[in-house]
Amino acid sequence: MQSTGRALPHRIVIVGGGAGGLELAVRTGNALGRRNEADITLIDAARTHVWKPLLHQVAAGTLDTHADELEYFAVARNNHFRFRLGRMDGLDRAARQIHLSPTFDETGEEVMPRQSIGYDTLVVALGSQANDFNTPGARENAIMLDTPAEAERFHQRIINSCLRAQAVDAAARKPLMVAIIGGGATGVELSAELHMMNRILANYGLSNGVPGNDLKIAIIDAAPRLLPALPERLSDSVTHELNVLGIDVHVSEKVVEVSREGVRMASGVFIPASIVVWAAGIKAPDFLHDIAGLETTRNNQLVVNHCLQTSRDPTIFALGDCAACPQEAGQPLVPPRAQAAHQQATLLAKSLVRQLRGKTLLPFRYRDHGSLVSLGNYSTVGSLMGALASGSVFIEGKIAKLMYWSLHKQHQLAVTGVLRTILAVCAETIDAVRNPRIKLH
């Protein structure tokens, strides 16, 4: 058969379907895949997407993952890219291939064999995972809220503990103690969500007999205050709110051991706990460390330049939490936040189009729009920065709550479009009336 001489489409492979990776796949799919200018493939180890900042709500049961998750195959079909199920575990830069480990079902039967996928441009958007700093007992005895599956596992343990308490005489019942290691946004938001969950459970009869007195929550952090990366005023406001809720706050306390009985600090203080959550520190997946000779940090992040290209291979890009992205001279690296991943995905989508058409890449400049921390139904506090204010403006209450809600909707808009986002809001409104306020199973 005579060759047509037609060049194959440029192969863009995006590994990681988190906030940044999925948004990038949607944007490049609609810009390049629609016209067959490029073959875009998104790879993820899960079949569905849940926005990671919502995992604390999944853990508390105040958000049903099945109502909020997006099917990768469906999003791919609607936005002109392909989805492949798999977990990256290797890279061959010379052959321009990534390797995916086999996938198994719950019975151990192989679903997907080991695969190798070729690329012309590779984008690594694998996000981050909890960093236990090799603390003894942390991996064995603490739950890391890195995935929806782990958040669901935490929720099941809470519900099962409540069910067990019902079988015990009221006089013998003891409060359930939950220790949260890490005073960042995840730990703070989870603590408030659990407090709210406890009061709702009491309304459904799942309490130890004294509503509000059957769940004890402690937050532990080695820093001198909660939310150390955010403005001090925001930290003080959040600490005050948590104290009002009766949540124990332990700062300047380094955890040295996690056991089945509880958490031990360097100071000698021991906090007994039935459930321990590790939410202190993050790192990129371990297999990325020095992968295929690429430059990485001690937290396994891929070192990239201002155009998000890895320092040793211009055909490989990285974005989000797994990328060590520089800012202007004298400033720290771009922080691992959802807004940074969103901004990087938006810019890189434009850059990949430009590169394919022979134009130069665009430099990334991070714009800090502020921070918001939700304390369940009790409060939301935050600071607005950048174009919204000269310096920083502190907000709280209903305005802050509305803005926090809008962050998730902005992500949905970027991924599913206006119509589907409007329909999702309508469905959420109906579910709020039809379903219990929390997941009870």
N, C-alpha and C positions, 0 to 999 in steps of 0.2 A: 504494500500500500504506500502510495506516495505521500510524503509529509506535506502538511499544509503550510508549515513554516510559522504558524501562529504561536506566539510565546504564551506559556502558561501564566495564569494570574499570580501575582506576588503573594506569597504565603505569610500571613500575619498570625502568629500563635500567641494567645493571651492565657497565661497560667494563673488561675485564681479568680473566682467569681464573686469576690466581696464587693463592697461599695465601689471602689475604683475600677476593678477589673470588669465588672458587669457594665458599668456606665461606659467604659471605653469600648467594649464589644458592641454595645448598642450604637454608639456614635459612629464608629468606623464601619459597622455593618450598613448603616443607612447612608453613609457618605461614599463608601467604596464597594461594599458587597452588593448593593442594589444594582450598580452598573457593571458588575463583574470586573472591576478594576483590581480587585484583590480578593483572595480567599481567606476569610477570617474564621478562626477557630478558637473557641473558649473552652478551657479545660478546668474542671473542678472535681474534687473527690466526692462532693455531695450532689444530689439530683435537684435540690431546691435551694433557693436563696432567702435568707432572713437577714435584714439589716442588723449588723452586729451591735450597734448602740442600744438595741432593744432586748438584748439577751437577759438583762437583769429582770425585765418584766416577764419573760418566758420562765425564768427560774422561780419567780414568785407566783406564777400562774395567772397574772393579770393580763397576759397576752397569750392567745392561742396561736401557736406557730402555724397550724394548718389554715388558719384564717388569713394570715399575713404573708406566708411564704409564696415565692414566685417559682414556677417551674422553668428551669433553664431551657429545656427543649422547646417549650412554648414561646418564651421570650426570643430564642434564637430564630424560630420560624417567622416571627412577626418582624424581625429586624435584620434579616438577611445575613446571618452568620450561622455557623455550625457549633453544636455543643458536643463535646466528648467527655465521657465519664472516666475519671482516673486521677491518681495521685502521683505527681511528679516526684521522682527519686534520683534522677541523674541527668547529666547534660554532656553531649559530645559536640564541642564547638567546631571541631574540624569538619565533621560530617553535617553540622547544623541540624542536630536531632536532639529531642528531649526524650527521656525514658519515663514510662509510667509503670508503676507497680501493679500487680494483679489486684482485682477487686473481688471480694467474696461476700456472700449473703450471710444471714444470721446462723445458718446451719453449717457454714464452712464450705459450701459449694462455690466454685469459681463462677463469677458472673462475667468478668472481663479479663482476658489474659494479659500478660505483660505486653506492652506496646512501645513502639518507637515512632515518633511523629516528627516529620521534617518541617523546617521553617526557613524563611528568608529574613524575617524580622521577628524577634521574640520579645515579649513583654512579660516580666515577672511581677505579679500583683498578688502575692501569697499572703499578705497581711502579717499578723503577728500572733504569738501565743504567750501564755503566762510564763514568766521567768521565775522559777523557784529558787534561783541562786544556790542550787545544790543543798538546800536546807534539809537536814535529816528528817525523813518521814513525810515530807510535803507531797511527793508524788503518790505515795501509798495511801495517805490518810486525808488529803484535801481534794476538793473538787475544783477544777479549773474551768471557768466559764468561757471557754474558747469557741465552742460550737453550740448550735441548738440542741444537739443530742446530750451534751453535758448539762446544759441548762434544764432540760427535761428530766435528767437523772436527779438533779438537785431537787426539783419540784416533787418528784415521786418520793424522795426520802422525807421531805417535809410532810406530805400528805400521809404517808405510812406512819410517821411518828405520831401524828394526831390520832390516827385510827387506833394505834396501840394504846395511847393514853386513855381512850374511852373504855378499854377493858380493865383498867386499874381503878381500884377504889379511890374515891375523891381524896380521902385523907392521905393516901400514899402517893398521889401524883406529884411529880416534880416538874418545874419549868423546863422546856426544851431550850438549850443554849446553842446559839449559832455564833461562831466566831468568824469574822470577815477580816482577812489579812490584806491590808492595802487600803489606804485612805484617799485614793484617787476617785475619779468620777464613778467608775464601776462599783467600787465598794460602798461609796456614799449613797448612790442611787439604789443599790440593792438593799441596803439597811432600811431605808425609808419604805421601799416597796414591800419588804417583809413585814414591817410594822403594820402597814395598811392591810396586808393579806391576813394577818393574825386577827384583826378586828372583824374582817369579813367572814372568816372561817367560823368565828363565834356565832354569827347570825345563822349559819347553817348547821349548828350543833357540833362542830368539830373543834371544841375547846376543852381544856382541862377542868372546866367548871368555874374558872374565874377569868372571864374575858379580859384580855389586855395584860393578864398576869401569868400567862402560860407560855410565853415565848420571850426569851431574853436574847438581846443582840449586842454584840461587842464589835467595835472596829479597832483594829490595831495597825499602827504605822510607825516606821522608824523615823520619819521626818518630824520636826517640831510642831507641825500643824497639818490639818487635813488639807487636801487639794493643794499641795505645795507648789505645783506648777502654775497655779492660777492666782489672780490678785488676792492680797491678804484680806481685803474687805469682804470678798465673796466667801473666803474660807471662814471668817469669823461669823458671818451670817448663817452659813450652813451648820457650823458647830453649834450655834445657839439653837437652831431648829431641832437638831438631833438631841440635844440635851433636854429640850421641852418634851420630846417624844419618849424620853427615858432610855435612849440608846447609849450604852457605855462607850466612851471615846478614850482610847489609850494611844497617846502620841509619844514620840521619842522612845519607843519600845521596839527593839529589834528581836524578831522571832528567831530562835535558835533550834527549835524542835517542834514538830507536829506529830502527835501520837493519837492513838484511838481514844484516849481520855481527854485530850485537849491540846492547848498551845502553851509552850514555855518560852519566856523571854530571857534576854541576856541579863536583865536585872534580877532574875530569879523568880519573878512573878509568874504564876501558873494560872491560866484561865481554863477551867473545865468546859468542854464543849462536846455536844453530840454530833454536830455537823460543822466542818471547817471549810471555808471557801478561800481559795488563794486568788487574790486580785491585785498583787503587788508586783509591779514591774512587767515589762514585755520584752520579747526578743523575736527575731524572725526564726522560721523553722531551722532546726539544727543541720539538716542536710545541705543547706545553702552555704555553710561555712567553707570558704575557699573552694567552692564548687568549680570544677574545670579550670582552675587557675584564676578565677575572677577575684577581684579585691573585695574583701568583706570586713566589717567591724567586729568587735568582740561580741556583739549581740547578733551576729550573723546577717546583718543588713548588707545589701549590695551597695557598694560605693558608686554613686552616679555623679555626672557633671550637671551643669545648669540646664542642659537640654534633656535630662533624665536618661542619658546613655550611660551604661556601665563604663567604668574608667579604663577597662582593658579590652572592650569589645564593642564597637559602635553599632553592631547589629542587634545588641541585646539592651533592652531598656528595663527599668524597674520603677515602680511607683507605689505610693502608700506606705504602710508601716514597715515593709521589708526593704525600703530604699533609704540609704543615708544620703539625703539630698542637702547640698549646701545652700546657705543664704548669702547675703552680702558679707563682706569681710568684717570679722569681729562679732558676728552673730552666731548663735548655735544652729545646729541642723534643724531642718523643717520638723516641727513636732508631729508625733504620730496621732493625728486626729482625723476624723471623718471628713472635715472640711478641707484638709490638705489633700486627701485622696481624691475628693471630688474636683478640686482645682487642677490637680495633676492630670486626671483623666480627661478633663475638658481641653487642657492645653495639648496633651499628647495626641488626642484625636485629630486636632488641627495639624500638628507637626507631621504625623504619619501621612496625611493627605498631601502636605507640601513636599515631603521627601519623595513620595511616589511620582510627583509631577516635576521633580528636578529642582525644587526650591530648598532654601535653607531651613533648618529646624528653628523653632521658637524657644527662647530661654524661659525658664520657669521662675516666677517671682511669687512667693507666698504672700497672701494677704490675710492677716489675722482679723477675722470679723468678730472676735470675742468668744466667750464661753458661756454655756448654759448648763445648769445642773438641776435635774428634776428630783424633787422629794415626794414622789407619788402624788396623791391628791392633796397633800398638805401645803406644798409650796414649790415654786420654781424660782431660782435666783440666777443672775448672770451679769455679764458685762458686755457691752457693745463697743466695738472698736472700728478703726479704719474709716471707711467712707461714711459710716453711720454717725460718727461722732468725732469731735476734736479731742483726741486722747482716748478716754474711756468713760462710759456712762454706765452706772450701776442700775440694774432693773430687777424687779421681783414681782410676785403676784400674778395676776391674770395676763398681763402683757407678756411677761417672761414665759408663762405656760403656753400661751398661743404661739410664741416664737419657737419654743421647743417642739411643739407639735408640727409646726411648718417645716422644720428641718427634715423630718421623715417624709413629708409630702413632696419636698423638693427632690429627694432621692427617687421617689416613685414617679414623679413627673419625668425625670431624666431617663428612667428605664422603661416605663410603660406608656408614657404619653398622657395628654390631657384627659381624654375620654375615659380611659381605664382608671385613672386616678380619681376622677369624679365618681365613677361607679364604686370604687373601693371605699370612698368616704361614705357613700350612701349605705353600702353593705355594713360598714362599721357601726353606723347609726342604728341600723336595724338589729344587728347582733347585740348591741348594748341593751336593747329592750328585751330581746328574745332569750338571751343566754344569762347564766349566773355571772356575777361581777368578776369571779375568778374561776379558773379551771379546777374542778373538784375531783379529777381522776388522773 
